[in-house]
């Protein structure tokens, strides 16, 4: 068995050989139905999800009064990564994102590493989003929450199964509701007259660790690139949608961050399990807490539905090249979605929400996704001048930023993700060895 079943070498063509679909290719194709607006909404739904309601506490605990500095660092690294992803997606408009880009630009092992890092990190994120939704909806018995989380996974997997246009339509509704709730919170916090204590201890390491945790909130634009076979005019649509979604999300997070710091201060943010709900209570607007909880629940659903769509497409791409079982490469003849991949994902996430405590999942997910984008930046760096839309220095800064932020994440999360990734690499090596025997 050769390293590249399609026979291409890194950098030899405008589309990965394993992913290219020739006119005589009998594989079912995904339908190109999404425009710039739909694609941007799917990415925005992933970024303005449960993270905006939950990520502030661990970040403030690490960064203290320099929370906004950490946010700017995370946003800059995200911009570098978005530029790399957009530049690559314009040339390789296929499912799989950096899995496909890494295979074409750097070689099969790099693509496989990126694909595994993405699937590991984002599968855990799916479970985290489902559990976050259940925590806000039913703050009672643990098993009731877990069953509600499982129900959410099943329902949203069914929505994805019915087709990507339904995914985009549902995400648009959920994003609109979430933004309305966030607007209410900002108005309440900024209109209040509160003096907060900003005196907290921090360090450069703490600022960088907070940036790594906050990066979890900005990784949603990956969903746009992984859906490269389902957008119209991908060379134009994907770069625009990625940058629109990222800049809108950064603006929202900056406004929310400033509002929280003014209302609570960094110390109280770090101690709060639900910072936005705590903040509206602190400004004598406790009547808004149910609205904030409803908004958090809807945001979690928006993130979950987009995550399921993105992971399903990366799984499809990896199955097509036999890096995962080929059964997962099936595309539904009517709905034109990777239905086997989405069924398998729903099953795995269902097991996780019933069995796993995912309080540390933000660090785990961030580690996997930062590695994924490090490979994206390295892939974009190798593109020739005719394919470039941004200078190579952004790829270098993005790669260094990903490595630095990953190195500062909580040690347990980083080690757990690294061990699972090593096992996945070992599995591929064993498969290739047995294929040559």
C-alpha positions as CSV (number, residue, x, y, z in Angstrom):
1,X,0.0,0.0,0.0
2,X,1.4,3.4,-0.9
3,X,1.2,6.5,1.2
4,X,-1.1,8.3,-1.3
5,X,-3.8,6.2,-2.8
6,X,-4.6,8.8,-5.4
7,X,-0.9,9.0,-6.6
8,X,-0.4,12.8,-6.1
9,X,2.5,14.4,-4.5
10,X,2.4,17.5,-2.2
11,X,1.9,20.7,-4.2
12,X,1.4,19.1,-7.6
13,X,-2.0,20.3,-8.5
14,X,-4.9,22.6,-7.7
15,X,-7.0,19.9,-6.0
16,X,-6.0,16.9,-3.8
17,X,-6.0,13.8,-6.0
18,X,-7.7,11.8,-3.3
19,X,-10.4,14.4,-3.0
20,X,-10.9,15.5,-6.6
21,X,-14.0,14.3,-8.2
22,X,-13.6,13.7,-11.9
23,X,-16.6,13.5,-14.2
24,X,-16.2,9.8,-14.3
25,X,-15.9,9.4,-10.6
26,X,-18.7,7.2,-9.3
27,X,-18.6,8.5,-5.7
28,X,-21.7,10.5,-4.7
29,X,-21.0,14.2,-4.5
30,X,-22.3,16.7,-1.9
31,X,-24.6,19.3,-3.2
32,X,-23.4,22.9,-3.5
33,X,-26.3,24.8,-1.9
34,X,-24.7,27.4,0.4
35,X,-23.9,31.1,-0.4
36,X,-21.7,33.5,1.5
37,X,-24.4,34.4,4.0
38,X,-25.3,30.8,4.9
39,X,-21.7,29.7,5.2
40,X,-20.8,32.8,7.4
41,X,-23.8,32.0,9.7
42,X,-22.7,28.4,10.2
43,X,-19.2,29.7,11.2
44,X,-20.7,32.4,13.4
45,X,-23.0,29.9,15.0
46,X,-20.0,27.9,16.0
47,X,-18.1,30.8,17.4
48,X,-20.9,32.7,19.1
49,X,-22.0,29.5,20.9
50,X,-21.7,28.3,24.4
51,X,-18.2,29.7,24.7
52,X,-19.5,33.3,25.0
53,X,-21.5,32.2,28.0
54,X,-18.9,30.0,29.7
55,X,-15.3,30.6,28.5
56,X,-14.8,33.8,30.5
57,X,-14.4,32.3,33.9
58,X,-11.4,30.1,33.3
59,X,-9.8,32.8,31.1
60,X,-10.2,35.5,33.7
61,X,-8.8,33.2,36.4
62,X,-5.6,32.9,34.3
63,X,-5.3,36.5,32.9
64,X,-6.9,38.6,35.6
65,X,-7.1,42.3,34.7
66,X,-5.3,41.5,31.4
67,X,-8.3,39.5,30.1
68,X,-8.8,41.8,27.1
69,X,-5.1,41.4,26.2
70,X,-5.6,37.6,26.1
71,X,-8.6,38.1,24.0
72,X,-6.7,40.2,21.4
73,X,-3.9,37.6,21.3
74,X,-6.4,34.8,20.7
75,X,-8.2,36.9,18.0
76,X,-4.9,37.7,16.2
77,X,-3.9,34.0,16.1
78,X,-7.4,33.2,14.9
79,X,-7.0,35.8,12.1
80,X,-3.7,34.3,11.0
81,X,-5.4,30.9,11.0
82,X,-8.4,32.2,9.1
83,X,-6.3,33.7,6.5
84,X,-4.4,30.5,6.0
85,X,-7.7,28.5,5.8
86,X,-9.3,30.9,3.4
87,X,-6.3,30.9,1.1
88,X,-6.2,27.1,1.0
89,X,-9.9,26.7,0.7
90,X,-10.0,29.0,-2.4
91,X,-7.7,26.6,-4.2
92,X,-8.9,23.3,-2.7
93,X,-12.7,23.6,-2.4
94,X,-13.3,20.1,-1.0
95,X,-14.6,18.5,2.2
96,X,-12.1,18.0,5.0
97,X,-10.5,21.3,5.6
98,X,-6.9,21.1,6.8
99,X,-7.0,17.3,6.4
100,X,-7.3,17.8,2.6
101,X,-4.9,20.8,2.6
102,X,-2.2,19.0,4.6
103,X,-2.3,15.9,2.4
104,X,-1.9,18.0,-0.7
105,X,0.7,20.5,0.5
106,X,2.7,18.6,3.1
107,X,1.9,14.9,2.5
108,X,-0.5,12.2,3.8
109,X,0.9,11.9,7.3
110,X,0.4,15.7,8.0
111,X,-3.1,15.6,6.6
112,X,-3.9,12.6,8.7
113,X,-2.5,14.3,11.8
114,X,-4.6,17.4,11.2
115,X,-7.8,15.3,10.6
116,X,-7.3,13.3,13.7
117,X,-6.6,16.4,15.8
118,X,-9.8,18.1,14.4
119,X,-12.0,15.1,15.0
120,X,-10.7,14.4,18.5
121,X,-11.0,18.0,19.7
122,X,-14.4,18.7,18.1
123,X,-16.0,15.5,19.1
124,X,-15.3,16.4,22.7
125,X,-16.6,19.9,22.0
126,X,-19.9,18.4,20.7
127,X,-20.3,16.6,24.1
128,X,-19.4,19.8,25.9
129,X,-22.0,21.9,24.0
130,X,-24.7,19.3,24.6
131,X,-23.9,19.2,28.3
132,X,-23.8,23.0,28.5
133,X,-27.2,23.1,26.9
134,X,-28.6,20.7,29.4
135,X,-27.0,22.5,32.4
136,X,-28.8,25.7,31.5
137,X,-32.2,24.0,30.7
138,X,-32.4,21.5,33.6
139,X,-30.0,22.5,36.5
140,X,-31.3,19.6,38.5
141,X,-30.2,16.0,38.8
142,X,-27.1,15.0,36.9
143,X,-28.7,12.0,35.0
144,X,-31.6,14.2,34.0
145,X,-29.1,16.6,32.5
146,X,-27.3,13.8,30.7
147,X,-30.5,12.4,29.2
148,X,-31.5,15.9,28.0
149,X,-28.0,16.3,26.5
150,X,-28.4,13.0,24.7
151,X,-31.8,14.1,23.3
152,X,-30.3,17.3,22.0
153,X,-27.6,15.3,20.2
154,X,-30.1,13.0,18.6
155,X,-32.4,15.8,17.5
156,X,-29.7,17.9,16.0
157,X,-28.0,14.9,14.3
158,X,-31.4,14.2,12.7
159,X,-31.5,17.9,11.4
160,X,-28.1,17.5,9.8
161,X,-29.2,14.2,8.3
162,X,-32.0,15.9,6.5
163,X,-29.6,18.2,4.6
164,X,-27.2,21.1,4.9
165,X,-29.7,23.8,3.9
166,X,-31.8,22.8,7.0
167,X,-28.6,23.0,9.0
168,X,-28.0,26.6,7.8
169,X,-31.6,27.6,8.3
170,X,-31.7,26.3,11.9
171,X,-28.3,27.9,12.7
172,X,-29.5,31.2,11.4
173,X,-32.5,31.1,13.8
174,X,-30.3,30.1,16.7
175,X,-27.7,32.7,16.0
176,X,-30.3,35.5,15.8
177,X,-31.8,34.5,19.2
178,X,-28.4,34.3,20.8
179,X,-27.4,37.7,19.5
180,X,-30.6,39.2,20.7
181,X,-29.9,37.9,24.2
182,X,-26.3,39.1,24.1
183,X,-27.5,42.6,23.1
184,X,-29.8,42.7,26.0
185,X,-27.0,41.7,28.4
186,X,-24.7,44.4,27.0
187,X,-27.3,47.1,27.3
188,X,-28.0,46.1,30.9
189,X,-24.4,46.0,31.9
190,X,-23.2,49.1,30.2
191,X,-26.2,51.2,31.4
192,X,-25.5,50.3,35.1
193,X,-23.3,52.4,37.3
194,X,-20.9,50.0,39.1
195,X,-17.3,50.4,40.2
196,X,-15.4,47.1,40.2
197,X,-12.1,46.0,41.7
198,X,-9.5,45.2,38.9
199,X,-6.6,44.4,41.2
200,X,-5.7,40.8,40.4
201,X,-2.4,38.9,40.1
202,X,-1.4,37.7,36.7
203,X,1.7,36.8,34.7
204,X,2.7,36.5,31.0
205,X,2.2,32.8,31.2
206,X,-1.3,33.3,32.6
207,X,-2.1,35.8,29.8
208,X,-1.0,33.3,27.2
209,X,-2.9,30.4,28.9
210,X,-6.1,32.5,28.9
211,X,-5.5,33.3,25.2
212,X,-5.3,29.5,24.5
213,X,-8.5,29.0,26.4
214,X,-10.2,31.9,24.6
215,X,-9.1,30.5,21.3
216,X,-11.7,27.8,21.9
217,X,-14.3,30.4,21.1
218,X,-12.8,31.5,17.8
219,X,-12.3,28.1,16.1
220,X,-15.7,27.9,14.5
221,X,-14.7,29.2,11.1
222,X,-13.1,25.8,10.5
223,X,-16.7,24.5,9.9
224,X,-16.8,26.7,6.8
225,X,-13.7,25.3,5.3
226,X,-14.7,21.7,6.1
227,X,-17.9,22.2,4.0
228,X,-16.0,23.2,0.9
229,X,-18.0,20.9,-1.4
230,X,-21.3,22.4,-0.3
231,X,-20.9,26.1,-1.1
232,X,-21.5,27.8,-4.4
233,X,-18.5,29.4,-6.1
234,X,-16.2,28.2,-3.3
235,X,-13.1,30.2,-4.5
236,X,-15.1,33.4,-3.7
237,X,-17.5,32.2,-1.0
238,X,-15.2,30.4,1.4
239,X,-12.6,33.2,2.0
240,X,-15.4,35.8,2.4
241,X,-17.5,33.8,4.7
242,X,-14.5,32.8,6.9
243,X,-13.4,36.4,7.4
244,X,-16.9,37.8,7.9
245,X,-17.7,35.2,10.5
246,X,-14.4,35.8,12.3
247,X,-14.6,39.6,12.4
248,X,-18.2,39.6,13.6
249,X,-17.4,37.1,16.3
250,X,-14.3,39.1,17.5
251,X,-16.4,42.3,17.7
252,X,-19.0,40.5,19.8
253,X,-16.5,39.0,22.2
254,X,-14.7,42.3,22.7
255,X,-18.0,44.0,23.6
256,X,-19.0,41.2,26.0
257,X,-15.6,41.2,27.6
258,X,-15.6,44.9,28.2
259,X,-19.1,44.7,29.6
260,X,-18.3,41.9,32.0
261,X,-15.1,43.6,33.3
262,X,-17.0,46.8,34.0
263,X,-19.8,45.0,35.8
264,X,-17.9,42.3,37.7
265,X,-14.2,42.9,37.5
266,X,-11.7,40.1,36.7
267,X,-11.8,38.4,40.1
268,X,-15.6,37.9,40.2
269,X,-15.6,36.8,36.6
270,X,-13.1,34.1,37.5
271,X,-15.2,32.9,40.3
272,X,-18.5,32.7,38.4
273,X,-19.8,29.5,36.9
274,X,-22.2,31.4,34.7
275,X,-20.6,34.9,34.3
276,X,-23.3,36.5,32.2
277,X,-26.1,35.4,34.5
278,X,-24.0,36.6,37.5
279,X,-23.4,39.9,35.8
280,X,-27.0,40.8,35.2
281,X,-27.8,39.9,38.8
282,X,-24.9,42.2,39.9
283,X,-26.5,45.2,38.1
284,X,-29.9,44.6,39.8
285,X,-31.4,42.9,36.7
286,X,-32.1,39.5,38.1
287,X,-35.3,39.4,36.0
288,X,-33.1,38.9,33.0
289,X,-31.5,35.7,34.3
290,X,-34.0,33.3,32.7
291,X,-33.5,35.1,29.4
292,X,-29.8,34.7,29.7
293,X,-30.2,31.0,30.5
294,X,-32.4,30.6,27.5
295,X,-29.9,32.4,25.3
296,X,-27.1,30.1,26.6
297,X,-29.2,27.1,25.7
298,X,-29.9,28.3,22.2
299,X,-26.2,29.3,21.7
300,X,-25.2,25.8,22.7
301,X,-27.6,24.3,20.2
302,X,-26.3,26.6,17.5
303,X,-22.7,25.5,18.2
304,X,-23.6,21.8,18.4
305,X,-25.5,21.8,15.1
306,X,-22.5,23.4,13.3
307,X,-20.0,21.1,15.0
308,X,-21.9,18.0,13.8
309,X,-21.9,19.3,10.3
310,X,-18.2,20.1,10.3
311,X,-17.0,16.9,11.9
312,X,-19.1,14.8,9.5
313,X,-17.4,16.4,6.5
314,X,-13.9,15.8,7.8
315,X,-14.8,12.2,8.6
316,X,-16.2,11.9,5.1
317,X,-12.9,13.1,3.6
318,X,-10.8,10.8,5.8
319,X,-12.9,7.8,4.9
320,X,-12.6,8.6,1.2
321,X,-8.9,8.2,1.4
322,X,-9.2,5.1,3.7
323,X,-7.7,6.8,6.7
324,X,-11.1,5.9,8.4
325,X,-13.4,3.0,7.5
326,X,-14.8,3.5,4.0
327,X,-18.3,2.9,5.3
328,X,-18.1,6.4,6.7
329,X,-17.7,7.9,3.1
330,X,-21.3,7.2,2.2
331,X,-23.4,10.1,0.9
332,X,-27.2,9.9,1.2
333,X,-28.7,9.6,-2.3
334,X,-31.6,12.0,-1.4
335,X,-30.3,14.4,1.2
336,X,-26.7,14.5,-0.1
337,X,-25.0,14.5,3.3
338,X,-22.4,12.1,4.8
339,X,-25.1,10.3,6.7
340,X,-23.0,7.3,7.9
341,X,-20.4,9.7,9.3
342,X,-23.0,11.8,11.1
343,X,-24.7,8.7,12.6
344,X,-21.4,7.4,13.9
345,X,-20.5,10.9,15.4
346,X,-23.9,11.1,17.1
347,X,-23.3,7.6,18.6
348,X,-19.9,8.6,20.0
349,X,-21.1,11.9,21.3
350,X,-24.0,10.2,22.9
351,X,-21.7,7.8,24.8
352,X,-19.6,10.8,25.9
353,X,-22.5,12.8,27.3
354,X,-23.7,9.8,29.3
355,X,-20.3,8.8,30.7
356,X,-17.8,11.7,30.8
357,X,-17.2,14.7,32.9
358,X,-16.1,17.3,30.4
359,X,-15.2,20.3,32.6
360,X,-11.7,20.2,31.3
361,X,-12.8,19.8,27.7
362,X,-12.0,23.4,26.7
363,X,-8.3,22.8,27.2
364,X,-8.5,19.4,25.4
365,X,-10.4,20.8,22.4
366,X,-8.1,23.9,22.2
367,X,-5.0,21.7,22.1
368,X,-6.3,19.6,19.2
369,X,-7.6,22.6,17.2
370,X,-4.4,24.6,17.7
371,X,-2.4,21.7,16.3
372,X,-4.9,21.5,13.4
373,X,-4.3,25.1,12.6
374,X,-0.6,24.9,13.0
375,X,-0.7,22.4,10.1
376,X,-3.0,24.7,8.2
377,X,-0.5,27.6,8.5
378,X,2.4,25.3,7.4
379,X,0.4,24.2,4.4
380,X,-0.5,27.7,3.4
381,X,3.2,28.7,3.7
382,X,4.1,26.3,0.9
383,X,1.6,27.7,-1.6
384,X,3.1,29.4,-4.6
385,X,2.8,33.1,-5.4
386,X,-0.1,32.6,-7.8
387,X,-2.2,31.0,-5.0
388,X,-1.4,33.5,-2.3
389,X,-3.8,36.1,-1.0
390,X,-1.9,37.1,2.2
391,X,1.9,37.4,2.9
392,X,3.8,34.4,4.2
393,X,4.6,36.3,7.4
394,X,1.0,35.7,8.6
395,X,1.5,31.9,8.2
396,X,4.7,32.1,10.3
397,X,3.0,34.1,13.0
398,X,0.0,31.8,13.0
399,X,2.2,28.7,13.3
400,X,4.2,30.1,16.1
401,X,1.1,31.4,17.8
402,X,-0.6,28.0,17.7
403,X,2.5,26.3,19.1
404,X,2.9,28.8,21.9
405,X,-0.7,28.8,23.0
406,X,-0.9,25.0,22.9
407,X,2.2,24.8,25.1
408,X,0.6,27.0,27.8
409,X,-2.7,25.0,28.1
410,X,-3.5,22.9,31.2
411,X,-1.1,20.0,31.3
412,X,-3.7,17.2,31.8
413,X,-5.7,18.4,28.8
414,X,-2.7,18.6,26.6
415,X,-1.3,15.2,27.6
416,X,-4.6,13.5,27.1
417,X,-5.1,14.9,23.6
418,X,-1.5,14.1,22.7
419,X,-1.8,10.5,23.8
420,X,-5.0,9.9,21.8
421,X,-3.4,11.5,18.8
422,X,-0.3,9.3,19.1
423,X,-2.5,6.2,19.3
424,X,-4.3,7.3,16.1
425,X,-0.9,7.8,14.3
426,X,0.2,4.4,15.5
427,X,-3.0,2.8,14.1
428,X,-2.3,4.3,10.7
429,X,1.3,3.0,10.8
430,X,0.1,-0.5,11.6
431,X,-2.5,-0.4,8.8
432,X,0.1,0.7,6.3
433,X,2.6,-1.9,7.5
434,X,0.0,-4.7,7.2
435,X,-1.0,-3.5,3.8
436,X,2.5,-3.8,2.5
437,X,2.9,-7.3,4.0
